[in-house]
Amino acid sequence: MNLKKCKIIDLPKVQDRRGNLTFIEENRHVPFEIKRVYYLYDVPGGESRGGHAHKRLQQFIIAASGSFDVILDDGFERKRFHLNRSYYGLYVPPMIWRELDNFSSGSVCLVLASEYYDEEDYIRDYEIFKKMVRESLGEKNSVLRDSYERD
Ligand code: TYD
């Protein structure tokens, strides 16, 4: 899985002077069935979260309140996304290393997930993650991989 599959998705926004409203429907606004929702909150200043990849899990990450950064890494390159609005989110496919930092005070990181919680699905060691990425590319793709690494 490469970073090009990671993308910001705009969500519907119903603007109203009484306050705005955004909604998310599975398989429409996010490209998977939503099995689980969790959120990070009360994150102390300077803290970071994440630091892992998932074998199968797809996620959609929203700054429901405040802002934070999500750093995504496909084993070859890294990209930082700044999330600061509740009407868009970041789609993260499987086999992407993620770290979250730069949380503003009072921020809420809302995550929609395609699977139930399963510790077996986590890859918590970056070197093992990189090894798995390279193994999954396979030897027959070694020429392609070498050129990808050079670019
Ligand atoms: P983890 O995903 O490791 O969070 P982070 O990478 O941001 O530090 O989860 C932290 C703990 O919470 C871990 O012990 C597992 C538990 N947890 C659940 O029980 N259910 C869940 O849905 C999630 C996301 C975590």
Backbone and ligand atoms as CSV (ligand in chain L), in Angstrom:
chain,resi,resn,atom,element,x,y,z
A,1,MET,N,N,0.866,-1.196,0.000
A,1,MET,CA,C,0.000,0.000,0.000
A,1,MET,C,C,0.895,1.235,0.000
A,2,ASN,N,N,0.631,2.195,-0.865
A,2,ASN,CA,C,1.504,3.353,-0.831
A,2,ASN,C,C,0.748,4.630,-0.456
A,3,LEU,N,N,1.561,5.660,-0.224
A,3,LEU,CA,C,0.998,6.907,0.316
A,3,LEU,C,C,-0.055,7.538,-0.595
A,4,LYS,N,N,-0.004,7.205,-1.889
A,4,LYS,CA,C,-0.968,7.817,-2.817
A,4,LYS,C,C,-2.399,7.408,-2.502
A,5,LYS,N,N,-2.543,6.264,-1.807
A,5,LYS,CA,C,-3.890,5.800,-1.443
A,5,LYS,C,C,-4.424,6.527,-0.207
A,6,CYS,N,N,-3.554,7.244,0.487
A,6,CYS,CA,C,-3.971,7.996,1.670
A,6,CYS,C,C,-4.496,9.338,1.191
A,7,LYS,N,N,-5.698,9.680,1.580
A,7,LYS,CA,C,-6.213,10.938,1.024
A,7,LYS,C,C,-7.189,11.646,1.962
A,8,ILE,N,N,-7.212,12.960,1.785
A,8,ILE,CA,C,-8.188,13.780,2.505
A,8,ILE,C,C,-9.533,13.626,1.786
A,9,ILE,N,N,-10.570,13.342,2.544
A,9,ILE,CA,C,-11.919,13.233,1.969
A,9,ILE,C,C,-12.796,14.332,2.579
A,10,ASP,N,N,-13.401,15.118,1.696
A,10,ASP,CA,C,-14.327,16.163,2.155
A,10,ASP,C,C,-15.665,15.540,2.513
A,11,LEU,N,N,-16.242,15.991,3.591
A,11,LEU,CA,C,-17.527,15.459,4.069
A,11,LEU,C,C,-18.639,16.480,3.817
A,12,PRO,N,N,-19.878,16.006,3.763
A,12,PRO,CA,C,-20.978,16.957,3.580
A,12,PRO,C,C,-21.032,17.922,4.768
A,13,LYS,N,N,-21.363,19.173,4.460
A,13,LYS,CA,C,-21.461,20.179,5.527
A,13,LYS,C,C,-22.791,20.895,5.369
A,14,VAL,N,N,-23.652,20.769,6.356
A,14,VAL,CA,C,-24.946,21.462,6.330
A,14,VAL,C,C,-24.778,22.722,7.164
A,15,GLN,N,N,-24.644,23.839,6.428
A,15,GLN,CA,C,-24.378,25.088,7.133
A,15,GLN,C,C,-25.666,25.679,7.681
A,16,ASP,N,N,-25.599,26.164,8.881
A,16,ASP,CA,C,-26.812,26.655,9.558
A,16,ASP,C,C,-26.367,27.713,10.564
A,17,ARG,N,N,-27.116,28.785,10.672
A,17,ARG,CA,C,-26.685,29.819,11.621
A,17,ARG,C,C,-26.806,29.310,13.065
A,18,ARG,N,N,-27.542,28.212,13.260
A,18,ARG,CA,C,-27.646,27.627,14.608
A,18,ARG,C,C,-26.443,26.735,14.922
A,19,GLY,N,N,-25.593,26.557,13.910
A,19,GLY,CA,C,-24.444,25.664,14.080
A,19,GLY,C,C,-24.407,24.703,12.915
A,20,ASN,N,N,-23.219,24.329,12.491
A,20,ASN,CA,C,-23.085,23.467,11.311
A,20,ASN,C,C,-23.203,21.991,11.665
A,21,LEU,N,N,-23.497,21.200,10.637
A,21,LEU,CA,C,-23.683,19.763,10.847
A,21,LEU,C,C,-22.950,18.986,9.738
A,22,THR,N,N,-22.220,17.971,10.138
A,22,THR,CA,C,-21.562,17.089,9.160
A,22,THR,C,C,-21.944,15.660,9.480
A,23,PHE,N,N,-22.152,14.862,8.428
A,23,PHE,CA,C,-22.501,13.451,8.643
A,23,PHE,C,C,-21.611,12.563,7.787
A,24,ILE,N,N,-21.533,11.291,8.200
A,24,ILE,CA,C,-20.680,10.326,7.492
A,24,ILE,C,C,-21.457,9.028,7.341
A,25,GLU,N,N,-21.550,8.538,6.115
A,25,GLU,CA,C,-22.240,7.275,5.863
A,25,GLU,C,C,-21.232,6.255,5.323
A,26,GLU,N,N,-21.320,5.021,5.846
A,26,GLU,CA,C,-20.364,3.986,5.439
A,26,GLU,C,C,-20.552,3.659,3.967
A,27,ASN,N,N,-19.438,3.349,3.318
A,27,ASN,CA,C,-19.423,3.010,1.887
A,27,ASN,C,C,-19.873,4.154,0.975
A,28,ARG,N,N,-20.126,5.313,1.551
A,28,ARG,CA,C,-20.443,6.491,0.718
A,28,ARG,C,C,-19.358,7.547,0.926
A,29,HIS,N,N,-19.273,8.038,2.154
A,29,HIS,CA,C,-18.278,9.080,2.415
A,29,HIS,C,C,-16.948,8.480,2.840
A,30,VAL,N,N,-17.003,7.284,3.444
A,30,VAL,CA,C,-15.764,6.537,3.714
A,30,VAL,C,C,-15.860,5.220,2.937
A,31,PRO,N,N,-14.738,4.746,2.384
A,31,PRO,CA,C,-14.794,3.587,1.480
A,31,PRO,C,C,-14.783,2.242,2.205
A,32,PHE,N,N,-15.468,2.144,3.346
A,32,PHE,CA,C,-15.533,0.859,4.056
A,32,PHE,C,C,-16.747,0.868,4.983
A,33,GLU,N,N,-17.025,-0.336,5.495
A,33,GLU,CA,C,-18.091,-0.520,6.482
A,33,GLU,C,C,-17.534,-0.122,7.850
A,34,ILE,N,N,-18.252,0.670,8.582
A,34,ILE,CA,C,-17.740,1.163,9.880
A,34,ILE,C,C,-18.124,0.173,10.986
A,35,LYS,N,N,-17.092,-0.473,11.566
A,35,LYS,CA,C,-17.373,-1.442,12.634
A,35,LYS,C,C,-17.089,-0.867,14.022
A,36,ARG,N,N,-16.310,0.210,14.048
A,36,ARG,CA,C,-15.863,0.715,15.358
A,36,ARG,C,C,-15.578,2.195,15.251
A,37,VAL,N,N,-15.862,2.902,16.335
A,37,VAL,CA,C,-15.544,4.331,16.430
A,37,VAL,C,C,-14.792,4.530,17.739
A,38,TYR,N,N,-13.672,5.239,17.698
A,38,TYR,CA,C,-13.029,5.596,18.965
A,38,TYR,C,C,-12.498,7.020,18.844
A,39,TYR,N,N,-12.174,7.620,19.973
A,39,TYR,CA,C,-11.665,8.991,19.917
A,39,TYR,C,C,-10.613,9.219,20.982
A,40,LEU,N,N,-9.678,10.069,20.627
A,40,LEU,CA,C,-8.606,10.480,21.531
A,40,LEU,C,C,-8.937,11.884,22.021
A,41,TYR,N,N,-8.799,12.113,23.289
A,41,TYR,CA,C,-9.116,13.427,23.858
A,41,TYR,C,C,-8.255,13.620,25.108
A,42,ASP,N,N,-8.238,14.844,25.640
A,42,ASP,CA,C,-7.392,15.159,26.810
A,42,ASP,C,C,-5.934,14.773,26.558
A,43,VAL,N,N,-5.476,14.963,25.314
A,43,VAL,CA,C,-4.079,14.641,25.007
A,43,VAL,C,C,-3.203,15.776,25.552
A,44,PRO,N,N,-2.269,15.489,26.449
A,44,PRO,CA,C,-1.436,16.562,27.008
A,44,PRO,C,C,-0.537,17.184,25.938
A,45,GLY,N,N,-0.237,18.479,26.084
A,45,GLY,CA,C,0.635,19.187,25.138
A,45,GLY,C,C,1.947,18.429,24.943
A,46,GLY,N,N,2.389,18.352,23.708
A,46,GLY,CA,C,3.683,17.721,23.407
A,46,GLY,C,C,3.611,16.207,23.269
A,47,GLU,N,N,2.466,15.617,23.589
A,47,GLU,CA,C,2.347,14.145,23.483
A,47,GLU,C,C,2.189,13.696,22.031
A,48,SER,N,N,2.554,12.468,21.774
A,48,SER,CA,C,2.252,11.886,20.472
A,48,SER,C,C,1.564,10.551,20.694
A,49,ARG,N,N,0.759,10.149,19.707
A,49,ARG,CA,C,0.035,8.870,19.774
A,49,ARG,C,C,0.354,8.082,18.513
A,50,GLY,N,N,-0.269,6.933,18.408
A,50,GLY,CA,C,-0.009,6.101,17.231
A,50,GLY,C,C,1.333,5.411,17.373
A,51,GLY,N,N,2.105,5.444,16.291
A,51,GLY,CA,C,3.375,4.720,16.315
A,51,GLY,C,C,3.142,3.247,16.039
A,52,HIS,N,N,2.341,2.985,15.028
A,52,HIS,CA,C,2.085,1.605,14.620
A,52,HIS,C,C,1.445,1.593,13.238
A,53,ALA,N,N,1.349,0.374,12.674
A,53,ALA,CA,C,0.598,0.171,11.423
A,53,ALA,C,C,-0.393,-0.957,11.679
A,54,HIS,N,N,-1.310,-1.125,10.740
A,54,HIS,CA,C,-2.282,-2.223,10.845
A,54,HIS,C,C,-2.193,-3.092,9.601
A,55,LYS,N,N,-2.387,-4.396,9.806
A,55,LYS,CA,C,-2.311,-5.331,8.677
A,55,LYS,C,C,-3.542,-5.229,7.781
A,56,ARG,N,N,-4.711,-5.137,8.384
A,56,ARG,CA,C,-5.954,-5.151,7.590
A,56,ARG,C,C,-6.819,-3.913,7.785
A,57,LEU,N,N,-6.688,-3.280,8.933
A,57,LEU,CA,C,-7.607,-2.201,9.318
A,57,LEU,C,C,-7.528,-0.979,8.401
A,58,GLN,N,N,-8.687,-0.482,8.019
A,58,GLN,CA,C,-8.769,0.820,7.329
A,58,GLN,C,C,-9.323,1.816,8.356
A,59,GLN,N,N,-8.870,3.048,8.274
A,59,GLN,CA,C,-9.332,4.054,9.225
A,59,GLN,C,C,-9.610,5.377,8.527
A,60,PHE,N,N,-10.449,6.150,9.187
A,60,PHE,CA,C,-10.731,7.501,8.713
A,60,PHE,C,C,-10.609,8.406,9.932
A,61,ILE,N,N,-9.698,9.362,9.859
A,61,ILE,CA,C,-9.337,10.177,11.030
A,61,ILE,C,C,-9.833,11.607,10.845
A,62,ILE,N,N,-10.550,12.102,11.840
A,62,ILE,CA,C,-11.134,13.451,11.749
A,62,ILE,C,C,-10.725,14.271,12.975
A,63,ALA,N,N,-10.396,15.532,12.742
A,63,ALA,CA,C,-10.208,16.452,13.867
A,63,ALA,C,C,-11.603,16.982,14.226
A,64,ALA,N,N,-12.307,16.248,15.084
A,64,ALA,CA,C,-13.679,16.624,15.443
A,64,ALA,C,C,-13.682,17.963,16.173
A,65,SER,N,N,-12.592,18.250,16.863
A,65,SER,CA,C,-12.413,19.542,17.525
A,65,SER,C,C,-10.927,19.852,17.557
A,66,GLY,N,N,-10.568,21.118,17.409
A,66,GLY,CA,C,-9.158,21.511,17.462
A,66,GLY,C,C,-8.369,20.988,16.275
A,67,SER,N,N,-7.101,20.728,16.497
A,67,SER,CA,C,-6.230,20.314,15.390
A,67,SER,C,C,-5.099,19.410,15.887
A,68,PHE,N,N,-4.536,18.674,14.957
A,68,PHE,CA,C,-3.360,17.834,15.222
A,68,PHE,C,C,-2.775,17.444,13.875
A,69,ASP,N,N,-1.594,16.832,13.910
A,69,ASP,CA,C,-0.947,16.352,12.688
A,69,ASP,C,C,-0.959,14.828,12.663
A,70,VAL,N,N,-1.101,14.284,11.467
A,70,VAL,CA,C,-0.975,12.831,11.279
A,70,VAL,C,C,0.189,12.613,10.306
A,71,ILE,N,N,1.159,11.864,10.735
A,71,ILE,CA,C,2.303,11.546,9.866
A,71,ILE,C,C,2.096,10.119,9.354
A,72,LEU,N,N,2.059,10.002,8.032
A,72,LEU,CA,C,1.847,8.686,7.422
A,72,LEU,C,C,3.122,8.257,6.692
A,73,ASP,N,N,3.372,6.962,6.717
A,73,ASP,CA,C,4.626,6.418,6.181
A,73,ASP,C,C,4.320,5.054,5.577
A,74,ASP,N,N,4.676,4.877,4.302
A,74,ASP,CA,C,4.392,3.596,3.636
A,74,ASP,C,C,5.615,2.675,3.609
A,75,GLY,N,N,6.634,3.028,4.372
A,75,GLY,CA,C,7.856,2.215,4.404
A,75,GLY,C,C,8.916,2.758,3.468
A,76,PHE,N,N,8.525,3.694,2.609
A,76,PHE,CA,C,9.457,4.321,1.666
A,76,PHE,C,C,9.494,5.828,1.848
A,77,GLU,N,N,8.292,6.417,1.988
A,77,GLU,CA,C,8.252,7.862,2.197
A,77,GLU,C,C,7.230,8.219,3.262
A,78,ARG,N,N,7.350,9.442,3.754
A,78,ARG,CA,C,6.582,9.934,4.866
A,78,ARG,C,C,5.884,11.229,4.471
A,79,LYS,N,N,4.678,11.446,4.958
A,79,LYS,CA,C,3.976,12.702,4.660
A,79,LYS,C,C,3.221,13.156,5.904
A,80,ARG,N,N,3.252,14.464,6.158
A,80,ARG,CA,C,2.552,15.025,7.322
A,80,ARG,C,C,1.274,15.716,6.865
A,81,PHE,N,N,0.158,15.371,7.492
A,81,PHE,CA,C,-1.130,16.010,7.195
A,81,PHE,C,C,-1.566,16.796,8.427
A,82,HIS,N,N,-1.956,18.037,8.232
A,82,HIS,CA,C,-2.472,18.832,9.347
A,82,HIS,C,C,-3.996,18.801,9.278
A,83,LEU,N,N,-4.637,18.249,10.292
A,83,LEU,CA,C,-6.107,18.198,10.311
A,83,LEU,C,C,-6.613,19.256,11.285
A,84,ASN,N,N,-7.493,20.129,10.795
A,84,ASN,CA,C,-7.956,21.216,11.664
A,84,ASN,C,C,-9.406,21.626,11.416
A,85,ARG,N,N,-10.165,20.783,10.701
A,85,ARG,CA,C,-11.577,21.081,10.457
A,85,ARG,C,C,-12.385,19.816,10.658
A,86,SER,N,N,-13.642,19.970,11.108
A,86,SER,CA,C,-14.453,18.766,11.368
A,86,SER,C,C,-15.223,18.311,10.141
A,87,TYR,N,N,-15.056,18.991,8.994
A,87,TYR,CA,C,-15.801,18.600,7.793
A,87,TYR,C,C,-14.908,17.920,6.738
A,88,TYR,N,N,-13.747,17.471,7.150
A,88,TYR,CA,C,-12.984,16.556,6.294
A,88,TYR,C,C,-12.162,15.620,7.172
A,89,GLY,N,N,-11.674,14.559,6.543
A,89,GLY,CA,C,-10.888,13.595,7.313
A,89,GLY,C,C,-9.846,12.952,6.422
A,90,LEU,N,N,-9.037,12.126,7.043
A,90,LEU,CA,C,-7.923,11.485,6.337
A,90,LEU,C,C,-8.165,9.981,6.283
A,91,TYR,N,N,-8.225,9.448,5.059
A,91,TYR,CA,C,-8.393,8.008,4.880
A,91,TYR,C,C,-7.026,7.324,4.952
A,92,VAL,N,N,-6.934,6.299,5.784
A,92,VAL,CA,C,-5.669,5.563,5.947
A,92,VAL,C,C,-5.927,4.078,5.660
A,93,PRO,N,N,-5.394,3.585,4.547
A,93,PRO,CA,C,-5.569,2.159,4.218
A,93,PRO,C,C,-4.660,1.273,5.082
A,94,PRO,N,N,-4.760,-0.042,4.928
A,94,PRO,CA,C,-3.887,-0.929,5.709
A,94,PRO,C,C,-2.412,-0.731,5.326
A,95,MET,N,N,-1.542,-1.226,6.180
A,95,MET,CA,C,-0.086,-1.233,5.960
A,95,MET,C,C,0.498,0.169,5.739
A,96,ILE,N,N,0.025,1.092,6.570
A,96,ILE,CA,C,0.606,2.443,6.602
A,96,ILE,C,C,0.970,2.734,8.065
A,97,TRP,N,N,2.209,3.095,8.276
A,97,TRP,CA,C,2.658,3.480,9.619
A,97,TRP,C,C,2.096,4.867,9.923
A,98,ARG,N,N,1.556,5.087,11.108
A,98,ARG,CA,C,1.005,6.413,11.457
A,98,ARG,C,C,1.469,6.868,12.837
A,99,GLU,N,N,1.702,8.182,12.890
A,99,GLU,CA,C,1.995,8.839,14.163
A,99,GLU,C,C,1.160,10.099,14.228
A,100,LEU,N,N,0.700,10.461,15.405
A,100,LEU,CA,C,-0.108,11.678,15.573
A,100,LEU,C,C,0.591,12.557,16.596
A,101,ASP,N,N,0.737,13.848,16.270
A,101,ASP,CA,C,1.338,14.757,17.240
A,101,ASP,C,C,0.815,16.175,17.010
A,102,ASN,N,N,1.387,17.122,17.734
A,102,ASN,CA,C,1.018,18.533,17.572
A,102,ASN,C,C,-0.462,18.782,17.915
A,103,PHE,N,N,-0.972,18.097,18.917
A,103,PHE,CA,C,-2.382,18.253,19.322
A,103,PHE,C,C,-2.598,19.631,19.941
A,104,SER,N,N,-3.628,20.335,19.479
A,104,SER,CA,C,-3.974,21.598,20.128
A,104,SER,C,C,-4.728,21.283,21.417
A,105,SER,N,N,-4.750,22.229,22.316
A,105,SER,CA,C,-5.404,21.965,23.591
A,105,SER,C,C,-6.909,21.775,23.376
A,106,GLY,N,N,-7.471,20.769,23.982
A,106,GLY,CA,C,-8.904,20.475,23.859
A,106,GLY,C,C,-9.289,19.765,22.576
A,107,SER,N,N,-8.299,19.331,21.785
A,107,SER,CA,C,-8.650,18.697,20.515
A,107,SER,C,C,-9.217,17.292,20.725
A,108,VAL,N,N,-10.025,16.879,19.758
A,108,VAL,CA,C,-10.606,15.529,19.776
A,108,VAL,C,C,-10.315,14.877,18.435
A,109,CYS,N,N,-9.649,13.731,18.485
A,109,CYS,CA,C,-9.329,12.964,17.273
A,109,CYS,C,C,-10.322,11.811,17.180
A,110,LEU,N,N,-11.229,11.935,16.220
A,110,LEU,CA,C,-12.271,10.923,16.046
A,110,LEU,C,C,-11.829,9.946,14.954
A,111,VAL,N,N,-11.920,8.655,15.236
A,111,VAL,CA,C,-11.461,7.651,14.259
A,111,VAL,C,C,-12.577,6.654,13.963
A,112,LEU,N,N,-12.869,6.481,12.670
A,112,LEU,CA,C,-13.798,5.447,12.229
A,112,LEU,C,C,-12.941,4.291,11.739
A,113,ALA,N,N,-13.314,3.072,12.123
A,113,ALA,CA,C,-12.468,1.925,11.806
A,113,ALA,C,C,-13.285,0.823,11.145
A,114,SER,N,N,-12.614,0.078,10.246
A,114,SER,CA,C,-13.305,-0.949,9.450
A,114,SER,C,C,-13.408,-2.293,10.172
A,115,GLU,N,N,-12.698,-2.428,11.310
A,115,GLU,CA,C,-12.700,-3.720,12.022
A,115,GLU,C,C,-12.846,-3.469,13.519
A,116,TYR,N,N,-13.268,-4.525,14.234
A,116,TYR,CA,C,-13.279,-4.458,15.692
A,116,TYR,C,C,-11.840,-4.407,16.192
A,117,TYR,N,N,-11.666,-3.975,17.416
A,117,TYR,CA,C,-10.323,-3.912,17.989
A,117,TYR,C,C,-9.695,-5.309,18.020
A,118,ASP,N,N,-8.461,-5.400,17.533
A,118,ASP,CA,C,-7.760,-6.682,17.511
A,118,ASP,C,C,-6.263,-6.419,17.609
A,119,GLU,N,N,-5.698,-6.722,18.747
A,119,GLU,CA,C,-4.261,-6.452,18.955
A,119,GLU,C,C,-3.399,-7.199,17.925
A,120,GLU,N,N,-3.884,-8.340,17.443
A,120,GLU,CA,C,-3.140,-9.135,16.447
A,120,GLU,C,C,-2.964,-8.397,15.120
A,121,ASP,N,N,-3.797,-7.412,14.889
A,121,ASP,CA,C,-3.747,-6.666,13.626
A,121,ASP,C,C,-2.672,-5.568,13.639
A,122,TYR,N,N,-2.121,-5.290,14.850
A,122,TYR,CA,C,-1.131,-4.204,14.986
A,122,TYR,C,C,0.264,-4.656,14.571
A,123,ILE,N,N,1.021,-3.749,13.972
A,123,ILE,CA,C,2.468,-3.902,13.821
A,123,ILE,C,C,3.061,-2.725,14.597
A,124,ARG,N,N,3.723,-3.020,15.707
A,124,ARG,CA,C,4.148,-1.937,16.601
A,124,ARG,C,C,5.641,-1.635,16.507
A,125,ASP,N,N,6.342,-2.371,15.641
A,125,ASP,CA,C,7.783,-2.168,15.494
A,125,ASP,C,C,8.050,-1.671,14.065
A,126,TYR,N,N,8.661,-0.477,13.955
A,126,TYR,CA,C,8.834,0.137,12.628
A,126,TYR,C,C,9.725,-0.709,11.711
A,127,GLU,N,N,10.775,-1.308,12.279
A,127,GLU,CA,C,11.678,-2.120,11.442
A,127,GLU,C,C,10.949,-3.348,10.905
A,128,ILE,N,N,10.107,-3.956,11.729
A,128,ILE,CA,C,9.320,-5.118,11.281
A,128,ILE,C,C,8.331,-4.674,10.206
A,129,PHE,N,N,7.718,-3.494,10.407
A,129,PHE,CA,C,6.797,-2.952,9.401
A,129,PHE,C,C,7.502,-2.813,8.047
A,130,LYS,N,N,8.691,-2.191,8.061
A,130,LYS,CA,C,9.419,-1.978,6.797
A,130,LYS,C,C,9.760,-3.311,6.134
A,131,LYS,N,N,10.131,-4.282,6.945
A,131,LYS,CA,C,10.467,-5.610,6.423
A,131,LYS,C,C,9.231,-6.241,5.772
A,132,MET,N,N,8.091,-6.109,6.435
A,132,MET,CA,C,6.859,-6.695,5.893
A,132,MET,C,C,6.463,-6.022,4.580
A,133,VAL,N,N,6.649,-4.692,4.502
A,133,VAL,CA,C,6.326,-3.968,3.266
A,133,VAL,C,C,7.181,-4.497,2.132
A,134,ARG,N,N,8.485,-4.632,2.405
A,134,ARG,CA,C,9.394,-5.092,1.354
A,134,ARG,C,C,9.102,-6.534,0.956
A,135,GLU,N,N,8.784,-7.361,1.948
A,135,GLU,CA,C,8.447,-8.761,1.639
A,135,GLU,C,C,7.193,-8.833,0.783
A,136,SER,N,N,6.223,-7.984,1.093
A,136,SER,CA,C,4.950,-8.060,0.348
A,136,SER,C,C,5.129,-7.585,-1.098
A,137,LEU,N,N,6.121,-6.721,-1.314
A,137,LEU,CA,C,6.385,-6.301,-2.697
A,137,LEU,C,C,6.973,-7.455,-3.512
A,138,GLY,N,N,7.674,-8.344,-2.827
A,138,GLY,CA,C,8.162,-9.556,-3.483
A,138,GLY,C,C,9.408,-9.319,-4.309
A,139,GLU,N,N,10.146,-10.349,-4.467
A,139,GLU,CA,C,11.391,-10.257,-5.217
A,139,GLU,C,C,11.166,-9.877,-6.674
A,140,LYS,N,N,10.055,-10.343,-7.263
A,140,LYS,CA,C,9.859,-10.055,-8.690
A,140,LYS,C,C,9.671,-8.565,-8.954
A,141,ASN,N,N,9.382,-7.824,-7.897
A,141,ASN,CA,C,9.222,-6.380,-8.074
A,141,ASN,C,C,10.467,-5.616,-7.655
A,142,SER,N,N,11.585,-6.314,-7.482
A,142,SER,CA,C,12.756,-5.650,-6.921
A,142,SER,C,C,13.245,-4.487,-7.768
A,143,VAL,N,N,13.100,-4.590,-9.100
A,143,VAL,CA,C,13.563,-3.499,-9.971
A,143,VAL,C,C,12.713,-2.261,-9.706
A,144,LEU,N,N,11.412,-2.489,-9.682
A,144,LEU,CA,C,10.462,-1.404,-9.425
A,144,LEU,C,C,10.737,-0.761,-8.068
A,145,ARG,N,N,10.969,-1.642,-7.073
A,145,ARG,CA,C,11.179,-1.175,-5.707
A,145,ARG,C,C,12.446,-0.323,-5.624
A,146,ASP,N,N,13.511,-0.776,-6.261
A,146,ASP,CA,C,14.764,-0.030,-6.200
A,146,ASP,C,C,14.600,1.355,-6.810
A,147,SER,N,N,13.848,1.422,-7.921
A,147,SER,CA,C,13.675,2.734,-8.549
A,147,SER,C,C,12.786,3.608,-7.684
A,148,TYR,N,N,11.810,2.992,-6.998
A,148,TYR,CA,C,10.914,3.748,-6.103
A,148,TYR,C,C,11.722,4.358,-4.967
A,149,GLU,N,N,12.672,3.553,-4.430
A,149,GLU,CA,C,13.483,4.020,-3.319
A,149,GLU,C,C,14.412,5.149,-3.725
A,150,ARG,N,N,14.886,5.105,-4.975
A,150,ARG,CA,C,15.818,6.146,-5.462
A,150,ARG,C,C,15.110,7.483,-5.657
A,151,ASP,N,N,13.832,7.426,-6.065
A,151,ASP,CA,C,13.106,8.666,-6.414
A,151,ASP,C,C,12.853,9.550,-5.188
L,1,TYD,P1,P,-3.466,2.189,20.669
L,1,TYD,O1,O,-4.200,1.883,19.439
L,1,TYD,O2,O,-2.152,1.516,20.921
L,1,TYD,O3,O,-3.319,3.756,20.786
L,1,TYD,P2,P,-2.092,4.686,20.373
L,1,TYD,O4,O,-1.384,4.004,19.273
L,1,TYD,O5,O,-2.708,5.974,19.952
L,1,TYD,O6,O,-1.254,4.867,21.586
L,1,TYD,O7,O,-4.434,1.876,21.887
L,1,TYD,C1,C,-4.079,2.217,23.225
L,1,TYD,C2,C,-4.705,1.178,24.154
L,1,TYD,O8,O,-6.135,1.211,24.024
L,1,TYD,C3,C,-4.252,-0.236,23.856
L,1,TYD,O9,O,-3.962,-0.863,25.092
L,1,TYD,C4,C,-5.448,-0.898,23.255
L,1,TYD,C5,C,-6.630,-0.088,23.720
L,1,TYD,N1,N,-7.685,0.018,22.697
L,1,TYD,C6,C,-8.837,-0.721,22.821
L,1,TYD,O10,O,-9.031,-1.479,23.787
L,1,TYD,N2,N,-9.814,-0.589,21.862
L,1,TYD,C7,C,-9.649,0.218,20.787
L,1,TYD,O11,O,-10.559,0.322,19.917
L,1,TYD,C8,C,-8.425,0.963,20.635
L,1,TYD,C9,C,-8.179,1.882,19.469
L,1,TYD,C10,C,-7.478,0.835,21.625
